[in-house]
Amino acid sequence: MPDLVRTTGGRLLRVEVSGDPRGRPVFLLHGMPGSRVGPRPRPMFLYQHGARLISFDRPGYGGSDRRPGRRVVDVVEDVAAVADALGLDRFAVAGRSGGGPHALACAALLPGRVTRAAALVGLAPRDAEGLDWFAGMAPFNVLEFHTAFTDPERYAARIIPRSAVIRSNPARMLEDLRADLTEEDRLIVSDTSIRSMLLRTYHEALRTSPYGWIDDAFALTSPWGFDPAHIGVPVLLWHGAKDVFSPAAHFSWLAARIPRAKAVLEPKAAHFASLRALPDVLDWLLAGTPRG
């Protein structure tokens, strides 16, 4: 199995495949900042459930070439390129946090290949009609996203040195978030296994460049390039009602917009609880996905 895949445009994507090599294929699209080595169910779970989990660094992260000016919809080309390289006709797609909108893009534009899709603690489009996009969002996130939207050069100038600090000390990312975490989320990210996975993904995300993070913020706050209302495949939306990084109002907007979406809102959960929900979400995805 290749660990580098070349797109039709000539870019290289760094890929990681785990679990049962003959299992049912599921793409897992990472958060922001994030990488292909991000949090996932344990290898034994994947084998026992017959899952072949595929992840890759979005452009500009980790070992993947940057794609300046990319939009959320552009992930469809990259997922298709990786699936083709692995010989996969049909597959499921899941995305967590910043990966959620990217998973929905695949559901909307690859209906002949995507069997089911899931978005966990994801955002709604910045131009979502009738949604106060910043309502309920932590002040730090409001500042970051507002700056990315209104002053891209200033945003990049902020993220470049911050990325350098996190690259040398990935724990700094969790320290920056700590003030906005609920008690439950603090316990989750304090778990030795989860914390190790988070630190590993932050380090790998920013190992070569800050631009995956920068370009993600620009993509998420710009028009996505597709309408979630046009999704025709089964979709599961999972969210925590106490999430202040991706407020639950975003979940509600998507649930009302996506036809026949299965919407799960956990009343006591926040953002990082999605890591514990991932095995159940994966089971749902596998139930509708044939072997690759």
N, C-alpha and C positions, 0 to 999 in steps of 0.2 A: 504494500500500500504506500503510495507516495506521501511524503511529508511536506512536499512543495508542489503546488499546482499552479500552472501558468494559465492566466485568463486569455480570452480572445484578443484583448488589448495588449497583451504581453507582460502584464504585471504578475508578480509572484505572490501567492498566498501560502502562509504556513499553516499546516493542517495537523490535527491530532485525532486519532481514532482510538476508542477504548471500548471495553466490553466484549461481547460475543462477536467474533469476526464473521459469523454466519447469521447473526441476529437481525431483527427488524431495525432498519436504519432510522435514526432520529438526529437531526441537526440541533445543536444547542448553541444559541447565539448569545454571546457574553454581554455583560453590562458596560458601564462607562465610569471610569476607565476599566478596561478588562482585557482578557486575552484568552486564547484557546485552552489554557491550563486552569481556568477558573473553577469555582465550586461545582461539584457534580455528585451524583450518588456513588457509593463505593463500588469498586470493580466487581466484588462478589454479587452485589445487588444486580448489576448490569448482566452478568452471566446468568444468574438464576432466573432473570426475567426475559432473557433472550433479546437483549437490547444491544445494538451497535451504535454507540454515541459518537457523533462527528462534530468537531468544533474547529474553528479557524480564527486566526487573528483578523479582525476587520482592517481594511487598508490604513496604514500608518501606525498600527500597533505591532508590538513584538517583532515577528519575522516577516510580516507582510508589507509589500511596497505601498507607499502612500498613493492615494487618488485625490488630488486637490479638488475641492469643489463638489465632492460627492454628495448625493442626496440619499435619503433613507431608501428610496426605491432602487438605488444602484446595487444594493445587496443581492437582489434577485439574480443578477448576472454572475456574481461570485458564488452563490449557492449552487446555481446550475453548473458552473464550471467544476466545482468540487464533486458534485454528484456524478457528472459525466466521467471525471477522472477515476472515480471509484466504481463505475459501471452500475449506477443506481438509477432506475427508472422512476420509482415511487419511494417517498420518504415522508416522515413527519418533521415538523419544525417547532422548536420552542425558543422563546427569548425571555430573558429576565432583565427587568429594569430598562436600561438603554437598549437592550437587545429586543425588547418586546415589540416596538414599532417595526423593527426589521423583520421579525417573524411574521407580522401581519402583512408586510409587503409581499413576502413569499406566498402567503395564503391567497392574496388578491391576484397575483400575476402569474402564479404557476399552478393553476387549479388542476391541470392534467397530471401533475407530478406530486403535489403536496396532498397527503391523505387527511391529515389533521394538523391543526396549529394551536399553540398555547402561548399566551402572553402573561407573564407574571409581573406584578407591580410596575407595569409600563405606563408611559405617558400617552396622552392624546395629542393630536396635532396642535401646533401653536396657533393655527388659524381656525380652531374648532368653533363652529357657530354656536353661540349661546353658552359657552364655557368661560368662566373667569379663570384663566389658565394658571395664575399665580396664587389663587385663593387656597389657603390651607398649607401652603408650601413653606418650608423652613426659610428664614431670612437669608441664610447663606446661599441656598439654592436659588432663591429669587434674584439675588445679586449676580450670581454666576450666569444664569440663563438670560437675564435682562441685558447684561453686558455683552454676551455673545450675540444677542439679537440686534442691539442698538449700536454697538461699537466693537466690531470684530477685531480690529487691530489692538485695541486696549485689552480685550479678552485674551488674545494670544500672548500679549506681553505679560499678562498675569500668570498664565498657565505654564509658560516655558520655565521660569525659575521654580515654580511650585513642583513641576514634574521632576526637575533635577533633585530637589530635596527628597521627594517620595521614592525616586529611583535608588537613592543611597540609603534611605530608611523607610521602607514600605509601611511600617507601623504608623508613620506620621499621617497616612491617609485615614486610618481608623481614629487616631487622636483628633483629627480635624472634624470628624463626624460625631464624635462622642457626645457632645453637648445636645445634639438633636435626637439621640437614640432613646427609645423607650427602655424601661427596665428589662423587658423581655428581649429586645434586640441586643442590649448590652450582654445579656447572658449568652445569647446565640453567638455573637462574635467573639466571646471569651472562650468558647469551646475550643479545645486545643486543635482538633482536626479542622474545623471550619476556619479558625484564625490562620492556620498554616496555609490553607488553600487560598484565602483572601490575600495574604501577604505575597504568596507566590504569583498570583495573577496580577497584582499591582506592579510588582517588580518587572515581570515579563512584559506587561503592557507598555511600560515606559522605558524599557531597556535600550531601545535604539532611537526613540524619537518621542516628542510630546504631541505630535500632530494627529495621531489617532484620536486622542482625547479632544483636541481642538476641533478637528473636523466632525467628530460626533456631535459636539455641542452645536456647531453651525447647522448640521443636517437636521437635528431634532427641533431646532427653532425656526427652520425654513419650511416651505411647503414640501410635503413628503413625496409628492409625485404620484399618489394614488389615493383613492377614496375607500376607507374601510367599509363603507356601505356596499361596495361591490364584491366583497368576499363571499364566496359561495361554498367553501369547504367548512366542515365542522371546526369551531373555534372554542377553546376554553380560556376564559379570563379569570385570573386568580389575583386577589388583592387583599391587603390588610387595611381595615378601616382607620387605623391609627397612623398610617404612613404619611410622613411629612416631606419625603423626598419626591414621591410621586403621589400626590393627594388622591383620595378615593373618588373625588369628583371626576377625575380623568377616566377611571374605571367605569363609572356610571355612564359617562358620555359614550364610551366605546361600546358598552353593553347595549345601550339603546340604539346604536348606529349599525352594529354588525348583525346581519340577519341570523336569527336562531342561535346566537352565542350562548354557551353555557357559562353563566356568571357566578363565581364563588367569592363572596366577600366575608372574610373572617373578622368578626367584631372586635376581638382583642389583639389582633396581630398588627404588626407594622411592616417595615420594609424588608428586613433581613429574615423574617419568618418564611419568606418565599423559599429560602434554602432548604428548610425542613419540609416544605410542601412539594418540592421537586420530585421525590420518588412517586407520590400519588399522581402527580401530573403526568409523569412519564408513563405510568401504567395506563392512564387514559389514552395517551397518544398511541401506545403500542397496540391497544385493543382494536384500533382501526387501521393498522399498518401491516401489510404483508412483508415477508422476508425479502431482502434486497437481492 
